[in-house]
Amino acid sequence: MNTAVDTLIIGGGPAGLTAASFCAKPSIVLEQCASPSRKLLATGGGRCNLTHEGPVLAMAPLFGEASRFVLPALHAFPPEAICEFFHKRGMQTVVEADGCVFPASQKASDVRDVLIHAAQEARATIQCGVRVERFILEPEKGTGLQRIVSVPTSAGTFSPRWVVLAAGGQSYPELGSDGSGFALARSAGLEVSPPVPALAGLIIPAEWVVALSGLLCEQGAIRIDSKGASKKPQQGPILFTHKGISGPPALALSGEINARLLAEKEVTIRVSFRSDRSVNDWMALFSQWRQKHGNRSFHNLLSGELPRALAVALCRASGLEEVVVARAGKKELQALAMFCAECPLTVTGTEGWGRAMLTRGGVALKELNAQTLAARRISNLTCIGEVVDVDAPCGGYNLTWAFASGFLAAHAINSVDSSSRQ
Ligand SMILES: Cc1cc2nc3c(=O)[nH]c(=O)nc-3n(C[C@H](O)[C@H](O)[C@H](O)COP(=O)(O)OP(=O)(O)OC[C@H]3O[C@@H](n4cnc5c(N)ncnc54)[C@H](O)[C@@H]3O)c2cc1C
């Protein structure tokens, strides 16, 4: 069976459904799972942190090396327009104190339902249980470009005018995207930056770290201690796990750590357990304790500043376990101050694809025109969402990119269509 279609969208995730919602002509969305946007249902712990309040220019730098690339999409469909899109369709949103936006119902399923209805309103057909297998390309006459002429799938072949690749990344494969988008991009001759898991917990084999599993340190900060890494730490709660540490700063750095682990065997991070205190601040506090509480043990005093089990572990590591304050030597005090403010930990890996929230890497930015997200060398292919080499920390930014890139791609296709009619 060969089906002719105007726009064929590969992937029924948030990026693909947004593109379908704004396509002026009827589109077909092919989704390999039994239902669209399964991953979306798991976002934000089932609550879906769909965007982040604030100006686009403040958001863009969070996309790191892609910060300039994402700007046209973010300007075209900024957070306030994303919220309005949902409000108009009956889904109210709430903004939390940190700027993260959630559906007022706190249900990710409401976000998915709006996207499905909006796509259907725009006359999209969503075909589930259909896996796209490859692209067949031919040279386009007179342009020097290639063109996708047919798309074989598990349910027959499609002959599209436009192809939108919205197949996601490689993380949490049980929720749909399994890296096949990268294989499709490569089959079209596009360069794909090596995909690595991002937003994943860090594996730290040190026994004392693993022994603290379950402990939360509210005011933490982490930076990578390697050549070329930013000296500015990522701040936020640090969660000890049975494999190492997690929490927003660890998740945010995991993509960069993974990229470094491609070339290095291990990466050292520096962890501050109180982001408001430097080594000198801790030393000043210790000398106050020496004056006022000389007979008390260090771990008892430190338990007033840090979770008790952590305080005990840090005192042990510095040789100050069971030592009263007046008896502490300068070397041990300096070691303790360093462990509290800049604790060196060796990371050997991250939790991997099964538990990573995101993929770093994907269709190389140089392959796409940032103004349209169209492939530079293939005349009828556009790439959007997580399949592109774009990633940001937690906070609703990645879904913002999924929505904004879907919007921009659809508008770019609509405007080529309308200008070719004139
Ligand atoms: C547990 C978890 C929590 C998260 N929480 C948040 C959050 O709160 N806020 C936030 O901003 N981001 C969050 N993210 C990230 C966010 O989910 C992604 O950035 C977003 O889903 C990417 O959208 P997408 O449409 O590009 O890809 P996806 O959502 O992955 O959708 C791609 C779709 O394409 C389909 N597909 C793939 N290959 C093929 C093929 N060959 N043929 C047919 N179909 C195919 C897949 O089945 C999938 O449904 C979270 C991720 C995880 C895993």
The ligand as an SDF file (V2000), in Angstrom:
LIG
                    3D

 53 58  0  0  0  0  0  0  0  0999 V2000
   10.7100   10.5670   33.4480 C   0  0  0  0  0  0  0  0  0  0  0  0
   10.8160   11.8370   32.6230 C   0  0  0  0  0  0  0  0  0  0  0  0
   10.3530   13.0310   33.1360 C   0  0  0  0  0  0  0  0  0  0  0  0
   10.4670   14.2050   32.3790 C   0  0  0  0  0  0  0  0  0  0  0  0
    9.9420   15.3610   32.8980 N   0  0  0  0  0  0  0  0  0  0  0  0
   10.0110   16.4940   32.1730 C   0  0  0  0  0  0  0  0  0  0  0  0
    9.3790   17.6920   32.6410 C   0  0  0  0  0  0  0  0  0  0  0  0
    8.6850   17.7090   33.6700 O   0  0  0  0  0  0  0  0  0  0  0  0
    9.5350   18.8290   31.8780 N   0  0  0  0  0  0  0  0  0  0  0  0
   10.2350   18.8390   30.7050 C   0  0  0  0  0  0  0  0  0  0  0  0
   10.3550   19.8990   30.0840 O   0  0  0  0  0  0  0  0  0  0  0  0
   10.7710   17.6970   30.2080 N   0  0  0  0  0  0  0  0  0  0  0  0
   10.6500   16.5450   30.9040 C   0  0  0  0  0  0  0  0  0  0  0  0
   11.1740   15.3870   30.3850 N   0  0  0  0  0  0  0  0  0  0  0  0
   11.7510   15.4210   29.0090 C   0  0  0  0  0  0  0  0  0  0  0  0
   10.6010   15.4010   27.9730 C   0  0  0  0  0  0  0  0  0  0  0  0
    9.7640   14.2870   28.2230 O   0  0  0  0  0  0  0  0  0  0  0  0
   11.1540   15.3350   26.5390 C   0  0  0  0  0  0  0  0  0  0  0  0
   12.0000   16.4380   26.3440 O   0  0  0  0  0  0  0  0  0  0  0  0
   10.0320   15.3570   25.5060 C   0  0  0  0  0  0  0  0  0  0  0  0
    9.1480   14.2660   25.6920 O   0  0  0  0  0  0  0  0  0  0  0  0
   10.5890   15.3180   24.0840 C   0  0  0  0  0  0  0  0  0  0  0  0
    9.5160   15.3600   23.1880 O   0  0  0  0  0  0  0  0  0  0  0  0
    9.6190   14.7430   21.7140 P   0  0  0  0  0  0  0  0  0  0  0  0
    8.2650   14.8440   21.1330 O   0  0  0  0  0  0  0  0  0  0  0  0
   10.7620   15.3150   20.9970 O   0  0  0  0  0  0  0  0  0  0  0  0
   10.0050   13.1950   21.9560 O   0  0  0  0  0  0  0  0  0  0  0  0
    9.1770   12.0230   22.6670 P   0  0  0  0  0  0  0  0  0  0  0  0
    8.3180   12.5430   23.7350 O   0  0  0  0  0  0  0  0  0  0  0  0
   10.1870   11.0070   23.0090 O   0  0  0  0  0  0  0  0  0  0  0  0
    8.2430   11.4780   21.5070 O   0  0  0  0  0  0  0  0  0  0  0  0
    8.7720   10.8410   20.3660 C   0  0  0  0  0  0  0  0  0  0  0  0
    7.7630    9.8020   19.8920 C   0  0  0  0  0  0  0  0  0  0  0  0
    8.2330    9.2350   18.6710 O   0  0  0  0  0  0  0  0  0  0  0  0
    7.9190    7.8600   18.6560 C   0  0  0  0  0  0  0  0  0  0  0  0
    8.8610    7.1910   17.7480 N   0  0  0  0  0  0  0  0  0  0  0  0
   10.1980    7.0490   17.9070 C   0  0  0  0  0  0  0  0  0  0  0  0
   10.7290    6.3900   16.8630 N   0  0  0  0  0  0  0  0  0  0  0  0
    9.7070    6.1060   16.0200 C   0  0  0  0  0  0  0  0  0  0  0  0
    9.6220    5.4190   14.7650 C   0  0  0  0  0  0  0  0  0  0  0  0
   10.7080    4.9240   14.1820 N   0  0  0  0  0  0  0  0  0  0  0  0
    8.4090    5.2780   14.1840 N   0  0  0  0  0  0  0  0  0  0  0  0
    7.2870    5.7910   14.8000 C   0  0  0  0  0  0  0  0  0  0  0  0
    7.3070    6.4400   15.9710 N   0  0  0  0  0  0  0  0  0  0  0  0
    8.5080    6.6080   16.5780 C   0  0  0  0  0  0  0  0  0  0  0  0
    8.1100    7.4400   20.1080 C   0  0  0  0  0  0  0  0  0  0  0  0
    7.3790    6.2640   20.3970 O   0  0  0  0  0  0  0  0  0  0  0  0
    7.5970    8.6460   20.8720 C   0  0  0  0  0  0  0  0  0  0  0  0
    6.2510    8.5470   21.2410 O   0  0  0  0  0  0  0  0  0  0  0  0
   11.0670   14.1880   31.1020 C   0  0  0  0  0  0  0  0  0  0  0  0
   11.5190   12.9680   30.5800 C   0  0  0  0  0  0  0  0  0  0  0  0
   11.3950   11.8060   31.3270 C   0  0  0  0  0  0  0  0  0  0  0  0
   11.8740   10.5000   30.7430 C   0  0  0  0  0  0  0  0  0  0  0  0
  1  2  1  0
  2  3  1  0
  2 52  2  0
  3  4  2  0
  4  5  1  0
  4 50  1  0
  5  6  2  0
  6  7  1  0
  6 13  1  0
  7  8  2  0
  7  9  1  0
  9 10  1  0
 10 11  2  0
 10 12  1  0
 12 13  2  0
 13 14  1  0
 14 15  1  0
 14 50  1  0
 15 16  1  0
 16 17  1  0
 16 18  1  0
 18 19  1  0
 18 20  1  0
 20 21  1  0
 20 22  1  0
 22 23  1  0
 23 24  1  0
 24 25  2  0
 24 26  1  0
 24 27  1  0
 27 28  1  0
 28 29  2  0
 28 30  1  0
 28 31  1  0
 31 32  1  0
 32 33  1  0
 33 34  1  0
 33 48  1  0
 34 35  1  0
 35 36  1  0
 35 46  1  0
 36 37  1  0
 36 45  1  0
 37 38  2  0
 38 39  1  0
 39 40  1  0
 39 45  2  0
 40 41  1  0
 40 42  2  0
 42 43  1  0
 43 44  2  0
 44 45  1  0
 46 47  1  0
 46 48  1  0
 48 49  1  0
 50 51  2  0
 51 52  1  0
 52 53  1  0
M  END
$$$$
